Amino acid sequence: MATTLQKYLGHGLYTLPEAAMYARVSTQKMARWLFGSGTGESVLTPQFDPSEKQVSFLDFVQTLAIREIRIMKKVSLPKIRNAIKVAEKTFGLNYPFARKHCAYLLGDDLVLEPPGDDLFEIAGSQAQGLFRFVEGYLENLTFSKSGLANLYNIYKFANVQIVMNPKVHFGEPMLPSGYSAATICDAIRAEGGVPEAAKVYGIPVQEADAAYKFFVEHLGKSAA
């Protein structure tokens, strides 16, 4: 088992239902975007072997972009897929949605570019018709020297920040105390309340409360 997990270390590891829950989309959508379905081919190229149906941190981050672009601008999946392919071919960037970038609409086409590059390379004389929009999920990411996302601030309550770091607990949402939010949320159910769970684990009540609100209010899981 340890040998099997070794290849995932540092990359984050989620099942389809877990990744879908954290991205707040259906499992069916997550599967469609990453692995394709009977209704169409995949939008992204997953980091791991597609036959394994496992989701990496970079895969997850890119699905945040797809969700946001679909909600904000109603861009079709084929258009998003094409924008990724153009970004990879033109700029040589893999996982473009998991990097700092600028997103534009050119008519109903989506155009991606790294900050500071020349849009005319990919849009030519049509570049003057580009409309830029801001992807909010990027504001909650930090990036490594290689340019790839390496931490996602998924939720904040009061002064408690819950983060996803692919190098810690396979990218599971973690509290400042070092406990996973899921562990504390389960303890709240088992112990019968937020203060009781905080006492058992020796953490501030605010942290336990943040874990509860994260799962119940943000992700919409049952409190039972």
VEXDREN-2710 file (C-alpha; in Angstrom, 1 decimal):
% VEXDREN-2710
k/r/px/py/pz
1/MET/0.0/0.0/0.0
2/ALA/2.8/2.4/0.9
3/THR/4.5/1.7/-2.4
4/THR/1.3/2.3/-4.3
5/LEU/0.8/5.7/-2.5
6/GLN/4.4/6.8/-3.1
7/LYS/3.7/8.1/-6.6
8/TYR/1.0/10.4/-5.2
9/LEU/3.0/12.0/-2.5
10/GLY/3.2/15.8/-2.8
11/HIS/0.6/15.9/-5.6
12/GLY/-2.6/15.7/-3.6
13/LEU/-5.0/12.7/-3.9
14/TYR/-8.8/12.8/-4.0
15/THR/-11.5/10.5/-5.1
16/LEU/-13.9/11.9/-7.6
17/PRO/-16.6/12.4/-4.9
18/GLU/-14.1/14.2/-2.6
19/ALA/-12.9/16.5/-5.4
20/ALA/-16.4/17.2/-6.5
21/MET/-17.4/18.0/-2.9
22/TYR/-14.5/20.5/-2.4
23/ALA/-15.2/22.1/-5.8
24/ARG/-18.9/22.2/-5.0
25/VAL/-20.0/20.5/-8.2
26/SER/-21.6/17.1/-8.9
27/THR/-19.5/14.0/-9.1
28/GLN/-20.8/13.5/-12.7
29/LYS/-19.5/16.9/-13.7
30/MET/-16.1/16.3/-12.1
31/ALA/-15.9/13.0/-13.9
32/ARG/-16.9/14.5/-17.2
33/TRP/-14.4/17.4/-17.0
34/LEU/-11.5/15.1/-16.1
35/PHE/-12.2/11.8/-17.7
36/GLY/-14.9/12.3/-20.3
37/SER/-18.2/10.6/-20.5
38/GLY/-20.8/9.3/-23.0
39/THR/-21.7/12.9/-23.7
40/GLY/-18.3/14.1/-24.6
41/GLU/-14.5/13.9/-24.2
42/SER/-12.6/15.3/-21.2
43/VAL/-11.8/19.0/-20.9
44/LEU/-8.6/18.5/-18.9
45/THR/-5.7/16.1/-19.2
46/PRO/-5.5/14.5/-15.7
47/GLN/-2.2/14.3/-13.9
48/PHE/-2.5/10.6/-13.0
49/ASP/-3.4/7.7/-15.2
50/PRO/-7.0/8.3/-16.3
51/SER/-7.9/4.6/-15.7
52/GLU/-7.2/5.1/-12.0
53/LYS/-9.9/7.8/-11.7
54/GLN/-7.9/9.6/-9.1
55/VAL/-7.8/13.4/-8.9
56/SER/-4.6/15.4/-8.1
57/PHE/-4.4/18.8/-6.5
58/LEU/-3.6/20.5/-9.8
59/ASP/-6.6/18.7/-11.4
60/PHE/-8.8/19.9/-8.6
61/VAL/-7.6/23.5/-9.0
62/GLN/-8.3/23.5/-12.7
63/THR/-11.8/22.3/-12.1
64/LEU/-12.4/25.4/-10.0
65/ALA/-11.6/27.4/-13.1
66/ILE/-14.0/25.4/-15.2
67/ARG/-16.8/25.8/-12.7
68/GLU/-16.2/29.6/-12.4
69/ILE/-16.0/30.2/-16.1
70/ARG/-19.1/28.1/-16.8
71/ILE/-21.0/30.0/-14.1
72/MET/-19.7/33.5/-15.0
73/LYS/-19.4/33.5/-18.7
74/LYS/-21.4/30.4/-19.9
75/VAL/-18.4/29.3/-22.0
76/SER/-18.9/25.9/-23.6
77/LEU/-16.7/22.9/-22.6
78/PRO/-15.3/22.6/-26.1
79/LYS/-14.2/26.2/-26.0
80/ILE/-12.6/25.7/-22.6
81/ARG/-10.8/22.6/-23.9
82/ASN/-9.6/24.5/-26.9
83/ALA/-8.2/27.4/-24.8
84/ILE/-6.2/24.9/-22.8
85/LYS/-4.8/23.3/-25.9
86/VAL/-3.8/26.7/-27.3
87/ALA/-2.2/27.8/-24.1
88/GLU/-0.2/24.5/-24.0
89/LYS/0.8/24.7/-27.6
90/THR/1.6/28.4/-27.8
91/PHE/3.2/29.0/-24.4
92/GLY/4.3/25.4/-23.6
93/LEU/2.3/25.6/-20.3
94/ASN/0.8/22.4/-18.8
95/TYR/-2.0/22.8/-16.3
96/PRO/-2.6/26.4/-17.4
97/PHE/-5.6/27.0/-15.1
98/ALA/-3.4/26.0/-12.1
99/ARG/-1.0/28.9/-12.9
100/LYS/-1.2/32.6/-12.8
101/HIS/-2.8/33.7/-16.0
102/CYS/-5.2/36.1/-17.6
103/ALA/-8.5/35.0/-19.1
104/TYR/-10.2/36.8/-22.0
105/LEU/-13.2/36.4/-24.1
106/LEU/-12.9/36.9/-27.9
107/GLY/-16.5/36.6/-29.1
108/ASP/-17.5/33.3/-27.6
109/ASP/-14.0/32.0/-27.5
110/LEU/-11.9/31.7/-24.4
111/VAL/-8.3/32.9/-24.5
112/LEU/-5.6/32.3/-21.8
113/GLU/-2.2/33.9/-21.5
114/PRO/0.5/34.1/-18.9
115/PRO/0.8/37.6/-17.3
116/GLY/3.0/39.9/-19.5
117/ASP/2.8/37.9/-22.7
118/ASP/1.7/39.3/-26.1
119/LEU/-1.9/38.4/-26.9
120/PHE/-1.3/39.1/-30.5
121/GLU/0.6/35.9/-30.7
122/ILE/-2.6/34.0/-30.3
123/ALA/-5.3/36.5/-31.3
124/GLY/-3.6/38.4/-34.1
125/SER/-5.5/41.4/-35.4
126/GLN/-8.5/40.4/-33.4
127/ALA/-6.8/41.1/-30.1
128/GLN/-8.5/44.5/-29.9
129/GLY/-11.8/42.6/-29.4
130/LEU/-10.6/40.8/-26.3
131/PHE/-12.6/41.2/-23.1
132/ARG/-10.8/40.4/-19.9
133/PHE/-12.5/39.0/-16.8
134/VAL/-11.2/38.1/-13.3
135/GLU/-11.3/34.5/-12.0
136/GLY/-11.9/34.8/-8.3
137/TYR/-10.5/31.4/-7.4
138/LEU/-7.0/32.6/-8.3
139/GLU/-7.0/35.0/-5.4
140/ASN/-7.2/32.1/-3.0
141/LEU/-4.1/30.3/-4.4
142/THR/-0.4/30.6/-3.8
143/PHE/2.2/29.5/-6.3
144/SER/5.6/27.9/-6.3
145/LYS/8.7/29.1/-8.0
146/SER/7.8/26.8/-10.9
147/GLY/4.6/28.8/-11.4
148/LEU/2.2/26.0/-10.4
149/ALA/-0.4/26.4/-7.6
150/ASN/0.9/24.9/-4.3
151/LEU/-1.8/25.9/-1.8
152/TYR/-5.4/26.7/-1.8
153/ASN/-7.2/28.8/0.9
154/ILE/-10.5/27.0/0.6
155/TYR/-12.4/28.5/3.5
156/LYS/-12.0/31.2/6.2
157/PHE/-14.2/31.7/9.3
158/ALA/-13.3/34.5/11.7
159/ASN/-9.5/34.2/12.0
160/VAL/-9.3/30.5/11.1
161/GLN/-8.1/29.7/7.6
162/ILE/-8.6/26.2/6.2
163/VAL/-6.1/25.3/3.6
164/MET/-5.4/22.6/1.0
165/ASN/-1.7/21.8/0.6
166/PRO/-0.8/18.9/-1.7
167/LYS/2.2/18.1/0.4
168/VAL/0.2/17.8/3.6
169/HIS/-2.2/14.9/4.2
170/PHE/-2.5/14.4/0.4
171/GLY/-4.1/17.9/0.1
172/GLU/-6.9/17.3/2.6
173/PRO/-8.4/20.6/4.0
174/MET/-6.4/21.3/7.2
175/LEU/-6.9/23.5/10.2
176/PRO/-4.1/25.7/11.7
177/SER/-3.7/23.2/14.6
178/GLY/-2.6/20.5/12.1
179/TYR/-5.8/18.5/12.3
180/SER/-7.9/17.9/9.3
181/ALA/-11.2/19.7/9.1
182/ALA/-12.9/16.3/8.5
183/THR/-11.4/14.8/11.7
184/ILE/-12.7/17.7/13.8
185/CYS/-16.1/17.7/12.2
186/ASP/-16.5/14.0/12.8
187/ALA/-15.5/14.6/16.5
188/ILE/-18.2/17.3/16.8
189/ARG/-20.8/14.7/15.8
190/ALA/-19.3/12.1/18.1
191/GLU/-18.8/14.3/21.1
192/GLY/-22.1/16.1/20.7
193/GLY/-21.0/19.7/20.1
194/VAL/-18.3/22.1/19.1
195/PRO/-16.9/23.0/22.6
196/GLU/-16.8/19.3/23.5
197/ALA/-14.8/18.4/20.4
198/ALA/-12.4/21.3/20.8
199/LYS/-11.7/20.2/24.4
200/VAL/-11.1/16.6/23.4
201/TYR/-8.6/17.6/20.7
202/GLY/-7.1/20.5/22.7
203/ILE/-7.8/23.1/20.0
204/PRO/-9.4/26.6/20.1
205/VAL/-13.2/26.5/19.9
206/GLN/-13.0/28.8/16.9
207/GLU/-11.1/26.1/14.9
208/ALA/-13.7/23.5/15.7
209/ASP/-16.5/25.9/14.8
210/ALA/-14.7/26.7/11.5
211/ALA/-14.5/23.0/10.6
212/TYR/-18.2/22.6/11.3
213/LYS/-19.2/25.6/9.3
214/PHE/-16.9/24.5/6.4
215/PHE/-18.6/21.2/6.0
216/VAL/-22.1/22.1/6.9
217/GLU/-22.5/25.6/5.6
218/HIS/-19.9/25.9/2.9
219/LEU/-20.0/22.4/1.4
220/GLY/-23.6/21.7/2.4
221/LYS/-23.1/18.4/4.2
222/SER/-25.6/17.1/6.7
223/ALA/-25.0/18.1/10.3
224/ALA/-26.3/14.7/11.5
END
